[in-house]
Amino acid sequence: MSQSGQEPAELFQLIQALRRYAEVADRTIDAAGHRRGLHRTDLRALTILMQRQAAGLNTSPTDLGRMLSLTSASTTALVDRLVANGHAQRTPSTTDRRRVSISHTDTAAVDGRKIFMPMARSMADRLSEFTPEQMETAMEVLAAATEALDTFEAPGPSPTNAPS
């Protein structure tokens, strides 16, 4: 028995449920993005751009590529795709004329709402059946699982040292 009093089988079932949720969420998000002509990496890039802009941070193509673990060529293709479909724009850096910043557009925010709001409404409808106490416990479980993955370092070569 663990320190929390949970049997290993119960913990395994919870971990499997979290894995299943992640798989379904990925599949649902991928399908919704594809209906709007956006790949998973496009959606991840737009999420990063929106979060960084909201925090008042500029994002260069190099920053974006690093955060997404992309090569320079893949980052260029990604940014070109986002700019071509009106979801991002390149603007000259205010601190270095040789650099550009990438930012999301209002179109990206509108499309993001069209993609994610129906999913959020569906989940909210289903989750509204739980008590505030159950929701608080669920939030604690999700926060702990997120922290565990966020601090986990997988064994093996780092992405920058991985063979091509």
Phi, psi and chi 1 to 4 in degrees:
 res  aa     phi    psi   chi1   chi2   chi3   chi4
   1 MET       -  141.9 -170.1  173.9  -68.1      -
   2 SER   -81.1  174.9   70.1      -      -      -
   3 GLN   -59.6  -31.5  -69.8  177.1  -24.6      -
   4 SER   -81.3   -5.0   66.9      -      -      -
   5 GLY    88.7    2.2      -      -      -      -
   6 GLN   -84.3  136.0  -62.1  -66.5  -46.1      -
   7 GLU   -72.4  147.2  -64.9  -67.5  -30.0      -
   8 PRO   -54.0  -36.1  -27.1   34.6      -      -
   9 ALA   -63.2  -39.1      -      -      -      -
  10 GLU   -66.1  -40.7  -69.2  169.6  -36.5      -
  11 LEU   -64.4  -42.7  -69.4  173.4      -      -
  12 PHE   -61.1  -42.4 -179.3   73.7      -      -
  13 GLN   -62.4  -40.5  -72.1  174.1  -15.9      -
  14 LEU   -66.5  -43.7  176.7   58.2      -      -
  15 ILE   -61.7  -40.8  -69.3  166.7      -      -
  16 GLN   -64.8  -38.9  -68.4  -56.5  -48.0      -
  17 ALA   -64.6  -40.4      -      -      -      -
  18 LEU   -65.2  -41.5  -70.9  167.6      -      -
  19 ARG   -61.6  -44.9 -179.8 -167.0   52.5   77.4
  20 ARG   -62.6  -43.0  173.9   83.9  174.0  117.2
  21 TYR   -58.4  -46.6  170.7   80.6      -      -
  22 ALA   -60.4  -41.1      -      -      -      -
  23 GLU   -64.9  -45.3  -70.6  171.3   -2.4      -
  24 VAL   -66.4  -41.6  170.9      -      -      -
  25 ALA   -61.8  -45.6      -      -      -      -
  26 ASP   -59.1  -47.2  -77.8  -11.7      -      -
  27 ARG   -63.4  -42.8 -173.3  178.6   65.9 -120.1
  28 THR   -65.8  -44.4  -56.0      -      -      -
  29 ILE   -65.6  -42.5  -69.3  166.6      -      -
  30 ASP   -58.9  -46.9  -74.7  -15.1      -      -
  31 ALA   -63.0  -44.1      -      -      -      -
  32 ALA   -64.7  -41.4      -      -      -      -
  33 GLY   -63.4  -44.0      -      -      -      -
  34 HIS   -62.5  -34.8  -76.6  -71.5      -      -
  35 ARG   -63.1  -22.3  -76.9 -168.2  -65.9  -85.4
  36 ARG  -105.6    9.5  -62.4 -154.6   85.2   57.0
  37 GLY    78.3   23.4      -      -      -      -
  38 LEU  -115.5  133.4  -64.6  165.8      -      -
  39 HIS   -83.5  165.6  -57.2  -77.1      -      -
  40 ARG   -55.4  -44.8  166.6   57.4   72.8  144.9
  41 THR   -64.9  -35.1  -54.8      -      -      -
  42 ASP   -60.4  -46.7  -61.2  -11.7      -      -
  43 LEU   -63.8  -41.6  -67.2  170.9      -      -
  44 ARG   -63.5  -42.4  -72.2  179.2   55.3 -144.5
  45 ALA   -62.2  -44.4      -      -      -      -
  46 LEU   -65.0  -37.4  -71.2  170.0      -      -
  47 THR   -60.7  -45.5  -62.5      -      -      -
  48 ILE   -61.6  -46.9  -71.3  168.5      -      -
  49 LEU   -60.9  -42.5  -67.9  173.7      -      -
  50 MET   -65.9  -43.3  -71.2  178.2 -173.9      -
  51 GLN   -65.0  -42.8  -70.9  171.1  -16.5      -
  52 ARG   -69.6  -40.1  -70.1  178.8   57.8   85.7
  53 GLN   -63.3  -40.8  -83.1  177.9 -112.0      -
  54 ALA   -62.7  -29.6      -      -      -      -
  55 ALA   -88.5    2.0      -      -      -      -
  56 GLY    77.9   22.3      -      -      -      -
  57 LEU  -103.3  139.5  -59.5  170.9      -      -
  58 ASN   -82.5  151.9  -72.5  -32.3      -      -
  59 THR  -130.5  119.6  -54.5      -      -      -
  60 SER   -88.5  163.4   70.8      -      -      -
  61 PRO   -56.8  -37.3  -27.4   36.1      -      -
  62 THR   -62.5  -43.9  -57.9      -      -      -
  63 ASP   -58.5  -47.8  -64.0  -28.9      -      -
  64 LEU   -62.7  -45.4 -169.3   58.5      -      -
  65 GLY   -60.4  -41.3      -      -      -      -
  66 ARG   -64.2  -44.2 -178.1 -179.8   36.6   77.3
  67 MET   -67.8  -26.0  -72.1 -179.4 -116.7      -
  68 LEU  -101.2    0.6  -66.4  169.1      -      -
  69 SER    57.3   47.2  -61.3      -      -      -
  70 LEU  -109.1  154.3  -62.9  175.7      -      -
  71 THR   -73.0  167.9   64.9      -      -      -
  72 SER   -60.8  -43.6  178.1      -      -      -
  73 ALA   -64.6  -41.8      -      -      -      -
  74 SER   -66.4  -37.3  -66.2      -      -      -
  75 THR   -65.1  -43.1  -58.8      -      -      -
  76 THR   -60.6  -44.8  -61.5      -      -      -
  77 ALA   -62.4  -41.2      -      -      -      -
  78 LEU   -61.4  -51.4  166.3   68.4      -      -
  79 VAL   -63.5  -41.8  172.0      -      -      -
  80 ASP   -58.2  -43.1  -73.1  -12.2      -      -
  81 ARG   -63.0  -46.5 -155.2  167.4   47.6 -118.5
  82 LEU   -64.3  -39.6  -66.9  175.4      -      -
  83 VAL   -67.9  -44.1  168.4      -      -      -
  84 ALA   -62.2  -34.8      -      -      -      -
  85 ASN   -93.9    9.9   66.4   25.7      -      -
  86 GLY    80.3   13.8      -      -      -      -
  87 HIS   -93.7  -15.2  -71.8  112.1      -      -
  88 ALA  -145.1  163.7      -      -      -      -
  89 GLN  -141.1  149.2   59.6 -171.6    5.5      -
  90 ARG   -97.6  134.6  -69.0  178.8  174.3   96.3
  91 THR  -133.0  147.2   54.2      -      -      -
  92 PRO   -61.2  141.9  -17.8   28.1      -      -
  93 SER   -65.3  143.0  169.8      -      -      -
  94 THR   -80.9  -12.4   56.9      -      -      -
  95 THR  -111.4  -18.3   57.6      -      -      -
  96 ASP  -148.5  112.6 -176.1  -17.1      -      -
  97 ARG   -61.5  -21.6  -67.5 -177.9  -32.2  159.0
  98 ARG   -80.7  -12.1  -61.9  167.1  -65.7  174.1
  99 ARG  -109.3  160.0  -65.6  178.3   56.3  112.7
 100 VAL  -125.2  157.2  -62.7      -      -      -
 101 SER  -110.8  147.9  -69.7      -      -      -
 102 ILE  -108.9  133.3  -51.3  -59.3      -      -
 103 SER  -137.3  154.2   57.0      -      -      -
 104 HIS   -79.6  159.7   75.6   83.1      -      -
 105 THR  -105.5  170.2   62.7      -      -      -
 106 ASP   -60.5  -33.5  -69.2  -18.5      -      -
 107 THR   -59.6  -40.6  -59.3      -      -      -
 108 ALA   -62.9  -41.2      -      -      -      -
 109 ALA   -65.4  -41.8      -      -      -      -
 110 VAL   -64.1  -47.9  168.1      -      -      -
 111 ASP   -63.9  -36.7  -77.9   -9.7      -      -
 112 GLY   -60.5  -43.1      -      -      -      -
 113 ARG   -63.9  -39.9  -76.9 -169.5  -68.1  -82.7
 114 LYS   -65.1  -32.6  -73.0  177.9 -177.9  175.5
 115 ILE   -77.8  -48.4  -68.7  169.5      -      -
 116 PHE   -94.7  -26.3  -66.9  106.7      -      -
 117 MET   -63.2  -42.4  -74.4  -53.6  -67.8      -
 118 PRO   -60.6  -38.2  -24.3   34.1      -      -
 119 MET   -64.6  -44.0  -75.6 -178.0 -114.0      -
 120 ALA   -63.9  -41.3      -      -      -      -
 121 ARG   -63.3  -42.1  -80.7 -167.4  -66.4  -85.6
 122 SER   -61.9  -44.9  177.8      -      -      -
 123 MET   -66.7  -41.7  -73.4 -166.9  -61.4      -
 124 ALA   -61.7  -40.9      -      -      -      -
 125 ASP   -59.4  -45.7  -71.7  -13.1      -      -
 126 ARG   -70.8  -41.0  177.6   62.9  178.9   90.5
 127 LEU   -74.9  -17.7  -65.3  174.1      -      -
 128 SER   -66.0  -11.2   66.8      -      -      -
 129 GLU   -75.5  -13.3  -60.7  171.9   13.6      -
 130 PHE   -92.3  152.3  -65.8   93.4      -      -
 131 THR   -75.1  160.8   66.6      -      -      -
 132 PRO   -56.7  -36.7  -27.9   35.9      -      -
 133 GLU   -66.4  -41.8  -66.4   79.2   15.5      -
 134 GLN   -64.7  -39.9  -71.2  172.5  -47.2      -
 135 MET   -64.6  -41.0  -66.7  -62.4  -72.5      -
 136 GLU   -61.6  -43.5 -175.1  175.8  -24.8      -
 137 THR   -64.2  -42.8  -61.1      -      -      -
 138 ALA   -60.8  -41.5      -      -      -      -
 139 MET   -61.9  -41.2  -64.6  -83.3  -66.5      -
 140 GLU   -64.6  -42.7  -69.2  171.1    5.2      -
 141 VAL   -63.4  -47.4  168.7      -      -      -
 142 LEU   -63.7  -39.8  -72.2  172.4      -      -
 143 ALA   -63.0  -42.7      -      -      -      -
 144 ALA   -65.8  -42.4      -      -      -      -
 145 ALA   -65.8  -41.1      -      -      -      -
 146 THR   -63.1  -44.9  -59.4      -      -      -
 147 GLU   -62.4  -40.8 -177.8 -178.1  -15.9      -
 148 ALA   -60.7  -43.6      -      -      -      -
 149 LEU   -72.7  -36.5  -73.6 -179.6      -      -
 150 ASP   -64.3  -30.9 -159.5   32.0      -      -
 151 THR   -99.9   -2.2   59.3      -      -      -
 152 PHE   -75.6  134.8  177.9   76.4      -      -
 153 GLU  -115.6  115.4  -71.0 -167.8   33.9      -
 154 ALA   -68.6  141.9      -      -      -      -
 155 PRO   -68.8  155.7   21.4  -28.0      -      -
 156 GLY   113.1 -177.0      -      -      -      -
 157 PRO   -67.3  148.5   22.4  -29.2      -      -
 158 SER   -72.6  158.5   67.6      -      -      -
 159 PRO   -55.6  -32.9  -20.5   28.6      -      -
 160 THR   -75.9  -19.1   55.9      -      -      -
 161 ASN  -106.1   -0.3  -63.5  -29.6      -      -
 162 ALA   -69.1  147.2      -      -      -      -
 163 PRO   -65.8  149.4    8.1  -10.5      -      -
 164 SER   -82.1      -  -52.6      -      -      -
